[in-house]
Amino acid sequence: MATAAMLLAALTACGGSGSGSGSDDGSDRADAKSQDGSKASPSKKVDCADEDISQADWMKHCSDEGAGAGTGGDGTEGQATGLKFGESYTWPDGLKASVTEAKVFEDYDAELLESAKPGNTDFRVKLKVTNSGKSAVALNDLSLIIEGATNGGEAASTSFENGSEPLEGRLAPGVSATKTDDNALETKYGKKIVVTVQRGSDDFDLDFPEFTGSITG
């Protein structure tokens, strides 16, 4: 009888322990489910050139502290090559650059005797720049090298009067602008191009981003 009583007591103790353990496990599972169920908010895509951008978003995504080298805000973080028209690159000081388009130029100024040269494609590249840093930036430090992306060739730099917005002057912090760069490329090289945005600097490790796209029109 004593042995049976001892066995019954042992079984009762084990059952109580299991019940308590099951309760704890359920609580743990509920906590885990709660944690898994709360999804992190997706990373926000921010256009630093948007005039309606909030101060909080600008500080987080566009300021010197929020935007590291190569952070374009469009999935191109740390990338200087293989960029497409419309994507962007940001240098360590906060200057952001994006080639928005390359379009055949036809709006010649007859008074200046501008005209198309046979065998060439005249075109205008638009470069959007945004200063998300803390100091003014000299735009004449920027220059474009444009090459054919299909079978070679390098575009010759030129300048057309109508609608021209050359890279000159300074860009204040928090300001964006769209500048133009005019070129002529021999038609035999096609219309697919690579635009390299060079920047004069004492920093020899500075990257020169490359943007690939096509001349439209």
C-alpha positions as CSV (number, residue, x, y, z in Angstrom):
1,M,0.0,0.0,0.0
2,A,2.8,2.4,0.9
3,T,4.5,1.6,-2.4
4,A,1.2,2.3,-4.4
5,A,0.8,5.6,-2.5
6,M,4.3,6.7,-3.4
7,L,3.7,5.8,-7.0
8,L,0.5,7.7,-7.2
9,A,2.1,10.8,-5.6
10,A,4.9,10.6,-8.2
11,L,2.5,10.4,-11.1
12,T,0.4,13.4,-9.7
13,A,3.6,15.5,-9.3
14,C,4.7,14.7,-12.9
15,G,1.2,15.6,-14.2
16,G,1.3,18.9,-12.4
17,S,4.7,19.7,-13.7
18,G,3.7,18.9,-17.3
19,S,0.6,21.0,-17.0
20,G,2.6,24.0,-15.7
21,S,5.2,23.4,-18.5
22,G,2.4,23.3,-21.1
23,S,1.0,26.6,-19.8
24,D,4.5,28.2,-20.1
25,D,5.0,26.8,-23.6
26,G,1.6,28.2,-24.7
27,S,2.6,31.6,-23.4
28,D,5.9,31.4,-25.2
29,R,4.2,30.4,-28.5
30,A,1.8,33.3,-28.1
31,D,4.7,35.7,-27.5
32,A,6.5,34.3,-30.6
33,K,3.4,34.6,-32.7
34,S,2.9,38.1,-31.6
35,Q,6.5,39.0,-32.5
36,D,6.3,37.2,-35.9
37,G,2.9,38.8,-36.6
38,S,4.3,42.3,-36.3
39,K,5.9,43.0,-39.6
40,A,8.6,45.6,-39.9
41,S,7.5,48.5,-42.0
42,P,8.8,48.4,-45.6
43,S,11.8,50.6,-46.4
44,K,10.5,53.9,-47.6
45,K,11.4,55.2,-51.1
46,V,12.1,58.9,-50.8
47,D,12.7,61.4,-53.5
48,C,15.1,63.9,-51.9
49,A,14.3,66.5,-54.6
50,D,10.6,66.5,-53.8
51,E,9.6,69.9,-52.5
52,D,6.9,68.4,-50.2
53,I,9.2,66.0,-48.5
54,S,8.9,66.2,-44.7
55,Q,11.8,67.3,-42.5
56,A,11.9,64.0,-40.8
57,D,12.2,62.0,-44.1
58,W,14.8,64.5,-45.4
59,M,17.0,64.1,-42.3
60,K,16.7,60.3,-42.4
61,H,17.1,59.6,-46.1
62,C,18.8,62.7,-47.6
63,S,21.0,64.4,-45.1
64,D,24.7,63.8,-44.8
65,E,24.1,61.5,-41.8
66,G,21.2,59.5,-43.4
67,A,22.7,59.1,-46.9
68,G,25.9,57.2,-47.1
69,A,28.2,57.0,-50.2
70,G,26.4,55.6,-53.1
71,T,23.0,55.7,-51.4
72,G,20.6,56.6,-54.2
73,G,17.3,56.0,-52.2
74,D,16.1,53.8,-55.1
75,G,17.8,50.5,-54.4
76,T,21.2,51.6,-55.8
77,E,23.0,51.8,-52.4
78,G,26.8,51.5,-52.8
79,Q,26.5,51.2,-56.6
80,A,28.4,53.4,-59.0
81,T,28.3,51.3,-62.2
82,G,25.5,49.5,-63.9
83,L,23.1,52.3,-63.1
84,K,20.2,53.0,-65.5
85,F,18.7,56.4,-66.5
86,G,16.5,57.5,-63.6
87,E,18.5,55.8,-60.9
88,S,20.8,57.9,-58.8
89,Y,24.1,58.0,-57.0
90,T,25.0,60.1,-53.9
91,W,28.6,61.1,-53.1
92,P,29.8,61.1,-49.5
93,D,29.2,64.9,-49.1
94,G,25.5,64.5,-50.0
95,L,25.5,65.6,-53.7
96,K,23.1,63.3,-55.6
97,A,23.2,62.9,-59.3
98,S,20.8,61.2,-61.7
99,V,20.7,61.1,-65.5
100,T,17.0,61.5,-66.3
101,E,17.1,61.4,-70.1
102,A,19.0,61.7,-73.4
103,K,16.9,63.1,-76.2
104,V,17.5,63.9,-79.9
105,F,17.9,67.7,-80.2
106,E,16.1,69.5,-83.0
107,D,15.3,72.9,-81.6
108,Y,18.1,74.7,-83.4
109,D,18.6,78.5,-83.2
110,A,18.7,79.6,-86.9
111,E,20.1,83.0,-85.9
112,L,23.1,81.3,-84.5
113,L,23.4,79.1,-87.6
114,E,22.8,75.9,-85.5
115,S,21.9,72.9,-87.6
116,A,22.2,69.1,-87.8
117,K,25.4,67.7,-89.2
118,P,24.9,64.8,-91.6
119,G,26.0,61.5,-90.1
120,N,25.6,62.7,-86.5
121,T,22.9,62.4,-83.8
122,D,22.7,65.6,-81.9
123,F,21.2,65.1,-78.4
124,R,20.8,66.7,-75.0
125,V,21.4,64.9,-71.7
126,K,19.5,66.0,-68.6
127,L,21.3,65.6,-65.3
128,K,19.3,66.1,-62.1
129,V,21.4,67.1,-59.1
130,T,20.3,67.5,-55.5
131,N,22.4,68.9,-52.7
132,S,21.5,66.9,-49.5
133,G,24.7,67.9,-47.8
134,K,25.6,70.8,-45.5
135,S,27.7,73.0,-47.8
136,A,27.2,74.6,-51.2
137,V,28.5,72.6,-54.1
138,A,30.2,73.9,-57.2
139,L,28.4,72.5,-60.3
140,N,31.3,73.4,-62.6
141,D,33.2,70.6,-60.9
142,L,30.9,68.2,-62.7
143,S,31.4,67.0,-66.3
144,L,30.0,64.3,-68.5
145,I,31.7,61.7,-70.7
146,I,29.4,60.0,-73.1
147,E,30.3,56.8,-75.0
148,G,28.4,54.5,-77.4
149,A,27.4,51.4,-75.5
150,T,26.9,49.1,-78.6
151,N,30.0,49.2,-80.7
152,G,32.1,52.0,-79.3
153,G,32.4,55.6,-80.2
154,E,32.6,58.7,-78.0
155,A,30.2,61.7,-78.3
156,A,31.7,65.1,-79.0
157,S,30.6,67.9,-76.6
158,T,28.8,70.8,-78.1
159,S,26.3,73.5,-77.0
160,F,22.8,74.5,-78.3
161,E,21.3,77.7,-77.2
162,N,17.6,77.0,-76.7
163,G,16.7,75.5,-73.4
164,S,20.3,75.2,-72.3
165,E,21.0,74.9,-68.5
166,P,24.8,74.3,-68.3
167,L,26.6,72.9,-65.3
168,E,27.8,76.1,-63.7
169,G,27.4,78.1,-60.5
170,R,26.8,76.7,-57.0
171,L,24.0,74.6,-55.6
172,A,22.9,75.4,-52.0
173,P,22.1,72.7,-49.4
174,G,18.6,71.4,-49.8
175,V,18.2,72.6,-53.4
176,S,17.8,70.5,-56.5
177,A,18.2,71.5,-60.2
178,T,18.1,69.9,-63.6
179,K,21.1,70.8,-65.9
180,T,21.8,70.0,-69.5
181,D,24.7,68.7,-71.5
182,D,24.7,68.8,-75.3
183,N,26.5,66.3,-77.5
184,A,26.8,64.8,-81.0
185,L,27.4,61.1,-81.7
186,E,28.1,59.5,-85.0
187,T,25.0,57.6,-86.1
188,K,27.0,54.5,-86.8
189,Y,27.4,54.0,-83.1
190,G,23.7,53.8,-82.5
191,K,21.7,55.4,-79.7
192,K,22.5,53.3,-76.7
193,I,24.9,55.2,-74.5
194,V,26.9,55.2,-71.2
195,V,27.0,58.5,-69.4
196,T,29.9,58.9,-66.9
197,V,29.5,61.8,-64.4
198,Q,32.9,63.0,-63.5
199,R,33.6,65.2,-60.5
200,G,36.7,67.3,-59.9
201,S,38.0,66.7,-56.4
202,D,41.2,66.3,-54.4
203,D,39.9,62.9,-53.3
204,F,41.3,60.5,-55.8
205,D,39.2,57.7,-54.4
206,L,36.0,59.5,-55.5
207,D,33.7,57.3,-57.7
208,F,32.4,58.4,-61.0
209,P,28.9,56.9,-61.5
210,E,28.0,55.4,-64.9
211,F,24.4,55.5,-66.2
212,T,23.2,53.5,-69.2
213,G,20.2,54.3,-71.4
214,S,19.1,55.2,-74.9
215,I,18.8,58.4,-76.8
216,T,15.1,58.9,-77.5
217,G,13.3,60.8,-80.3
